[in-house]
Amino acid sequence: MNHSSRLVDRVQLRIDEFLTGRTPILRSIGEDVSALGDLSRDFLSGGKRFRARFCEAGWNAVSSTSSEAHPSGSDPIARVGAGLELFHAAALVHDDVIDNSDTRRGAPAAHRRFSSFHADGGWTGDRDEFGRSSAILLGDLLLVWSDEIFAAAEWSLGDRVAAERARAEFNLMRTEVTLGQYLDILEESAWVQHPEHEHLQRAERVVVYKSAKYSIEAPLVIGGSLAGGDDAQLDALRRFGLPVGIAFQLRDDVLGVFGDPAVTGKPAGDDLREGKRTVLLGLARGACSPGERTELDAVVGRSDVDEASIARAQEIIAGSGALERLEERIGQEVSAAMAVLPDAPLRTEGVAELRELAAQVTVRTS
C-alpha cells in the first residue's frame, strides 16, 4: 500500500469512528433524524482526500517523524485530516444548494435526496423547499462535527503552541472560504455592473479565496503547524501552496466546461448553466468577437439551456484561444510553486511529496 492510500484509509477510519460515536445521539432523539447520519456517511465515503493529503504533506515537509508514530498515539494528521474532510463535505452540501445542482459525484445532491424523501413519504408542503432546508441543516451539522474532530486532535497533540497555530490557520481558512463563496455568488449577479477590464481580476479573486487557499495552502500550513514548523518553513509552504491551489482551481474551471460527465459526475458545461464567472470565461469574453460574446452571455446562467447551446458556447470558448491561455496559466502557476522548493527550509523527502501532489491536483480529469 502506498503512502497516500495509507493516509486515505487512516482518515476514513477516523471518520467512521466519529460517526459511529455520534449514532447514539441521533438514536436518542429519534429514528426520524437517522437520515442525517446516513447521508453523512454517504457523503464522507470515498473521495480523493486532497485536503487531508496536503495536510500530511505539510507535516512531512517539516517533521522526520510520521504522524502515525506520534508519541500520543493519536495520529494527529489523520484526525485533523478527518476534520478537514468533514468541513469539505459541509461546503459541498451547501455549495450544491447555492448552485441548485442536481448531482454530486454522479449521485443526487443532498438537497435532491431530501426532496425525494419528502415525495416518497407523501408529506405536505413543497418537496424542494424541504430538500433545500434539510441540506442546509446537514451542512451545518457537518460543520459542527468538523470542529469537534479538529478540537480533539488539538488536545491530543501535547504541544500547545503548535496546536494554537494550527487552530488559527483553520479558523482563517473557514472565514476566507466562506467569504470566497460569497464573492462567487456576488460575481454571478453583479458582474454586469463592473467594467469589462475588471472581470478577469475579479474572477481571479474568487479563485484565491473560494478554492486555492482553502484547498491547498491552508491544509499545508495546518499540517506544518501541527508538526511544529517555524515561521520560515510555514512561509515556504504558503508560497508553494497558493500557486498550486490556483492551478488546482483553474483545472476545475476547465473541467466545469469541457469535462467528461462520466468522469466528473457533473453534466457537461455545468459551470455555464450555473453562471460561474470563471477565469476561463473571462479570458474567452475578452478574446472573442462582440457577436460571440453576446452568444456566450445568452447561455451563461441559464439552467434551462439546451445541449446545442452548451456545445456552441464550448466552441466559442475553445475558438477564442481561452483554453490554451488557461493551460499556459496553469503551467505558470505550477512553475512558480516549484521555484519555491529548491531553497525552501523543508525536508528533502517532504519536498518530493509536494512535487508529486502538485502534479496530481493540476493534471487530472475529475
C-alpha positions as CSV (number, residue, x, y, z in Angstrom):
1,M,0.0,0.0,0.0
2,N,1.5,3.4,-1.0
3,H,1.8,6.4,1.3
4,S,-1.3,8.2,0.0
5,S,-3.5,5.1,0.1
6,R,-2.5,4.5,3.7
7,L,-3.5,8.1,4.7
8,V,-6.8,7.8,3.0
9,D,-7.6,4.6,4.9
10,R,-6.5,6.2,8.2
11,V,-8.7,9.3,7.6
12,Q,-11.6,7.1,6.7
13,L,-11.2,5.1,9.9
14,R,-11.3,8.3,11.9
15,I,-14.4,9.5,10.1
16,D,-16.1,6.2,10.6
17,E,-15.2,6.1,14.3
18,F,-16.5,9.6,14.8
19,L,-19.8,8.9,13.0
20,T,-20.3,5.7,14.9
21,G,-19.8,7.6,18.1
22,R,-22.5,10.1,17.2
23,T,-25.0,7.4,16.3
24,P,-26.3,7.0,19.9
25,I,-27.1,10.8,20.0
26,L,-29.2,10.6,16.8
27,R,-31.0,7.5,18.0
28,S,-31.7,9.1,21.4
29,I,-33.6,11.8,19.6
30,G,-35.5,9.5,17.2
31,E,-35.3,7.4,14.1
32,D,-36.6,10.3,12.0
33,V,-33.2,12.1,12.3
34,S,-31.3,9.0,11.2
35,A,-31.3,10.3,7.6
36,L,-28.8,12.9,8.6
37,G,-26.4,10.3,9.9
38,D,-26.9,8.0,6.9
39,L,-26.3,10.9,4.4
40,S,-23.3,12.0,6.3
41,R,-21.8,8.5,5.9
42,D,-22.6,8.5,2.2
43,F,-21.0,11.9,1.6
44,L,-17.9,11.0,3.6
45,S,-17.2,7.7,2.0
46,G,-14.5,7.7,-0.7
47,G,-13.2,10.7,-2.5
48,K,-9.6,11.9,-3.3
49,R,-8.9,13.3,0.2
50,F,-6.7,16.0,-1.3
51,R,-7.0,18.3,1.7
52,A,-6.0,15.6,4.1
53,R,-3.2,14.6,1.8
54,F,-1.8,18.1,1.6
55,C,-2.1,18.4,5.4
56,E,0.0,15.3,5.8
57,A,2.4,16.7,3.2
58,G,2.8,19.8,5.3
59,W,3.7,17.7,8.3
60,N,6.1,15.5,6.4
61,A,7.8,18.6,4.9
62,V,8.7,19.7,8.5
63,S,9.0,16.6,10.6
64,S,11.0,13.4,10.2
65,T,8.6,11.6,12.5
66,S,5.4,10.4,10.8
67,S,2.1,11.3,12.3
68,E,1.4,7.6,12.8
69,A,4.4,7.4,15.2
70,H,3.4,10.5,17.2
71,P,4.1,9.9,21.0
72,S,0.5,10.5,21.9
73,G,-0.5,7.5,19.7
74,S,-3.4,9.6,18.4
75,D,-2.2,10.1,14.8
76,P,-3.0,13.8,14.8
77,I,-2.8,14.2,11.0
78,A,-5.4,11.5,10.5
79,R,-7.7,13.2,13.0
80,V,-7.2,16.7,11.5
81,G,-7.5,15.3,8.0
82,A,-10.9,13.9,9.0
83,G,-11.9,17.3,10.3
84,L,-10.9,18.9,7.1
85,E,-12.8,16.3,5.1
86,L,-16.0,16.9,7.2
87,F,-15.6,20.6,6.6
88,H,-15.2,20.0,2.9
89,A,-18.3,17.8,2.8
90,A,-20.3,20.6,4.5
91,A,-19.1,23.1,2.0
92,L,-20.1,20.8,-0.9
93,V,-23.6,20.2,0.5
94,H,-24.1,24.0,0.9
95,D,-22.5,24.7,-2.5
96,D,-24.9,22.4,-4.2
97,V,-27.9,24.2,-2.6
98,I,-26.5,27.6,-3.6
99,D,-25.9,26.4,-7.2
100,N,-29.1,24.3,-7.3
101,S,-27.0,21.4,-8.6
102,D,-28.8,18.1,-9.2
103,T,-25.8,15.8,-8.8
104,R,-22.6,15.4,-6.8
105,R,-20.0,12.8,-7.8
106,G,-22.5,11.1,-10.1
107,A,-25.2,10.8,-7.4
108,P,-28.1,13.0,-6.4
109,A,-27.0,16.1,-4.4
110,A,-28.1,16.1,-0.7
111,H,-31.0,18.5,-1.2
112,R,-32.3,16.3,-4.1
113,R,-32.2,13.3,-1.8
114,F,-34.1,15.1,0.9
115,S,-36.6,16.2,-1.7
116,S,-37.1,12.5,-2.7
117,F,-37.6,11.6,1.0
118,H,-40.4,14.2,1.1
119,A,-42.0,12.9,-2.1
120,D,-41.7,9.2,-1.2
121,G,-43.2,9.9,2.2
122,G,-46.3,11.7,0.9
123,W,-45.6,14.6,3.2
124,T,-47.3,18.0,3.0
125,G,-45.6,21.2,1.7
126,D,-43.2,21.9,-1.0
127,R,-40.7,19.0,-1.5
128,D,-37.9,21.2,-3.0
129,E,-38.2,23.7,-0.1
130,F,-37.9,20.8,2.4
131,G,-34.9,19.4,0.5
132,R,-33.0,22.7,0.5
133,S,-33.7,23.4,4.2
134,S,-32.7,19.9,5.2
135,A,-29.5,20.1,3.2
136,I,-28.6,23.4,4.8
137,L,-29.0,21.7,8.2
138,L,-27.0,18.7,7.2
139,G,-24.2,21.0,6.1
140,D,-24.4,22.9,9.4
141,L,-24.2,19.6,11.3
142,L,-21.1,18.6,9.4
143,L,-19.5,21.9,10.2
144,V,-20.2,21.3,13.9
145,W,-18.7,17.9,13.7
146,S,-15.6,19.0,11.8
147,D,-14.8,21.4,14.6
148,E,-15.3,18.6,17.2
149,I,-12.8,16.4,15.4
150,F,-10.3,19.2,15.0
151,A,-10.5,20.1,18.6
152,A,-9.9,16.5,19.7
153,A,-6.8,16.4,17.6
154,E,-5.6,19.7,19.2
155,W,-5.9,18.3,22.7
156,S,-4.1,15.1,21.9
157,L,-1.2,16.8,20.3
158,G,0.6,17.7,23.5
159,D,2.2,20.9,22.0
160,R,0.1,23.9,22.9
161,V,2.0,26.3,20.6
162,A,1.7,24.0,17.6
163,A,-2.0,23.4,18.3
164,E,-2.8,27.1,18.6
165,R,-1.0,27.9,15.3
166,A,-2.9,25.1,13.6
167,R,-6.2,26.3,15.1
168,A,-5.5,29.9,13.9
169,E,-5.0,28.7,10.4
170,F,-8.1,26.5,10.5
171,N,-10.2,29.5,11.7
172,L,-8.7,31.8,9.0
173,M,-9.4,29.1,6.3
174,R,-13.1,28.8,7.3
175,T,-13.5,32.6,7.2
176,E,-11.8,33.0,3.9
177,V,-13.6,30.2,2.1
178,T,-17.0,31.5,3.3
179,L,-16.2,35.0,2.0
180,G,-14.9,33.4,-1.2
181,Q,-18.2,31.6,-1.6
182,Y,-20.0,34.9,-1.2
183,L,-17.7,36.6,-3.8
184,D,-18.6,33.7,-6.2
185,I,-22.3,34.3,-6.0
186,L,-21.8,38.1,-6.0
187,E,-20.0,37.9,-9.3
188,E,-22.7,35.7,-10.8
189,S,-25.2,38.5,-10.1
190,A,-23.2,41.8,-10.1
191,W,-20.8,41.2,-13.0
192,V,-22.8,43.2,-15.4
193,Q,-22.3,46.4,-13.3
194,H,-18.5,46.1,-13.5
195,P,-16.3,47.3,-16.4
196,E,-15.1,44.7,-18.8
197,H,-11.5,45.2,-17.8
198,E,-12.2,44.2,-14.2
199,H,-13.9,40.9,-14.9
200,L,-10.8,38.8,-15.1
201,Q,-9.3,40.2,-12.0
202,R,-12.5,39.7,-10.0
203,A,-12.7,36.1,-11.2
204,E,-9.1,35.5,-10.1
205,R,-10.0,36.9,-6.6
206,V,-12.8,34.2,-6.4
207,V,-10.2,31.5,-7.3
208,V,-7.9,32.6,-4.5
209,Y,-10.4,32.8,-1.7
210,K,-13.0,30.2,-2.6
211,S,-10.6,27.4,-3.5
212,A,-6.8,28.0,-3.7
213,K,-6.2,28.9,-0.1
214,Y,-8.8,26.6,1.3
215,S,-8.0,23.5,-0.8
216,I,-4.2,23.6,-0.8
217,E,-2.5,26.4,1.1
218,A,-4.3,26.1,4.4
219,P,-4.1,22.3,4.7
220,L,-0.4,22.5,4.1
221,V,0.1,25.2,6.7
222,I,-2.1,23.4,9.2
223,G,0.0,20.2,8.7
224,G,3.2,22.1,9.0
225,S,2.0,23.9,12.1
226,L,1.0,20.7,13.8
227,A,4.5,19.3,13.2
228,G,6.0,22.3,14.9
229,G,7.2,24.2,11.8
230,D,8.9,27.5,12.3
231,D,7.9,30.8,10.5
232,A,10.3,30.2,7.6
233,Q,9.0,26.7,7.0
234,L,5.4,27.8,7.1
235,D,6.1,30.7,4.8
236,A,7.6,28.3,2.3
237,L,4.6,26.1,2.5
238,R,2.3,29.2,1.8
239,R,4.4,30.3,-1.1
240,F,4.3,26.9,-2.6
241,G,0.6,26.2,-1.7
242,L,-1.1,29.3,-3.1
243,P,0.1,28.9,-6.8
244,V,-0.6,25.1,-6.7
245,G,-4.1,26.0,-5.3
246,I,-4.7,28.5,-8.1
247,A,-3.7,25.9,-10.7
248,F,-5.9,23.4,-9.0
249,Q,-9.0,25.6,-9.3
250,L,-8.1,26.7,-12.9
251,R,-8.1,23.0,-13.8
252,D,-11.6,22.7,-12.2
253,D,-12.6,25.7,-14.4
254,V,-11.6,23.6,-17.5
255,L,-13.5,20.5,-16.2
256,G,-16.6,22.6,-15.4
257,V,-16.9,23.4,-19.1
258,F,-15.2,20.7,-21.0
259,G,-15.1,17.8,-18.5
260,D,-16.5,14.3,-19.3
261,P,-19.7,13.8,-17.3
262,A,-18.9,10.1,-16.9
263,V,-15.7,11.1,-15.1
264,T,-16.6,14.3,-13.3
265,G,-20.0,13.2,-12.1
266,K,-21.4,16.5,-13.3
267,P,-23.3,17.4,-16.6
268,A,-21.1,18.8,-19.4
269,G,-21.0,22.6,-19.2
270,D,-22.4,22.8,-15.7
271,D,-20.4,25.9,-14.9
272,L,-22.0,27.7,-17.8
273,R,-25.5,26.7,-16.6
274,E,-24.8,27.8,-13.1
275,G,-23.5,31.2,-14.3
276,K,-19.9,30.8,-12.9
277,R,-17.8,33.9,-13.8
278,T,-14.7,31.9,-14.1
279,V,-11.2,32.9,-15.3
280,L,-11.8,30.7,-18.4
281,L,-15.0,32.6,-19.2
282,G,-13.3,35.9,-18.5
283,L,-10.5,35.0,-20.9
284,A,-13.0,33.9,-23.6
285,R,-15.2,37.0,-23.3
286,G,-12.1,39.2,-23.6
287,A,-10.9,37.5,-26.8
288,C,-14.0,36.6,-28.8
289,S,-16.0,38.9,-31.1
290,P,-18.8,41.1,-29.9
291,G,-21.3,38.7,-31.5
292,E,-19.8,35.7,-29.9
293,R,-19.7,37.5,-26.5
294,T,-23.5,38.1,-26.9
295,E,-24.0,34.4,-27.6
296,L,-22.0,33.4,-24.6
297,D,-23.8,35.8,-22.3
298,A,-27.2,34.4,-23.5
299,V,-26.1,30.9,-22.3
300,V,-24.3,31.6,-19.0
301,G,-26.5,31.4,-16.0
302,R,-29.5,29.7,-17.8
303,S,-30.3,26.4,-16.1
304,D,-32.7,25.5,-18.9
305,V,-30.2,25.9,-21.7
306,D,-30.2,23.0,-24.2
307,E,-27.2,20.9,-25.2
308,A,-26.8,22.5,-28.6
309,S,-26.3,25.9,-26.9
310,I,-23.8,24.5,-24.5
311,A,-21.9,23.0,-27.4
312,R,-21.9,26.3,-29.2
313,A,-20.6,28.1,-26.0
314,Q,-17.9,25.5,-25.8
315,E,-17.0,26.1,-29.4
316,I,-16.7,29.8,-28.8
317,I,-14.6,29.4,-25.7
318,A,-12.2,27.0,-27.5
319,G,-12.1,29.1,-30.6
320,S,-11.2,32.2,-28.7
321,G,-7.9,30.7,-27.5
322,A,-9.0,31.0,-23.9
323,L,-8.5,27.3,-23.3
324,E,-4.9,27.4,-24.5
325,R,-4.2,30.5,-22.4
326,L,-5.6,28.9,-19.3
327,E,-3.5,25.9,-19.8
328,E,-0.5,28.2,-20.1
329,R,-1.6,29.9,-16.9
330,I,-1.8,26.6,-15.1
331,G,1.7,25.7,-16.2
332,Q,2.9,29.1,-15.0
333,E,1.4,28.7,-11.5
334,V,2.9,25.2,-11.2
335,S,6.3,26.6,-12.2
336,A,6.0,29.4,-9.7
337,A,5.3,26.8,-7.0
338,M,8.2,24.6,-8.0
339,A,10.6,27.5,-7.9
340,V,9.9,27.9,-4.2
341,L,11.2,24.4,-3.3
342,P,14.9,24.3,-4.1
343,D,15.8,26.9,-1.4
344,A,12.9,26.1,1.0
345,P,13.9,25.1,4.5
346,L,12.0,21.8,4.1
347,R,12.9,18.2,4.3
348,T,14.1,16.6,1.1
349,E,11.6,13.7,1.4
350,G,8.8,16.2,2.1
351,V,9.7,18.3,-1.0
352,A,9.5,15.2,-3.2
353,E,6.0,14.5,-1.8
354,L,5.0,18.1,-2.5
355,R,6.1,17.8,-6.1
356,E,4.1,14.6,-6.6
357,L,0.9,16.0,-5.1
358,A,1.1,19.2,-7.2
359,A,1.2,17.1,-10.3
360,Q,-1.7,15.1,-9.2
361,V,-4.0,18.0,-8.5
362,T,-3.2,20.1,-11.6
363,V,-3.2,17.3,-14.2
364,R,-6.5,15.4,-13.8
365,T,-9.8,14.6,-15.4
366,S,-12.1,14.9,-12.4
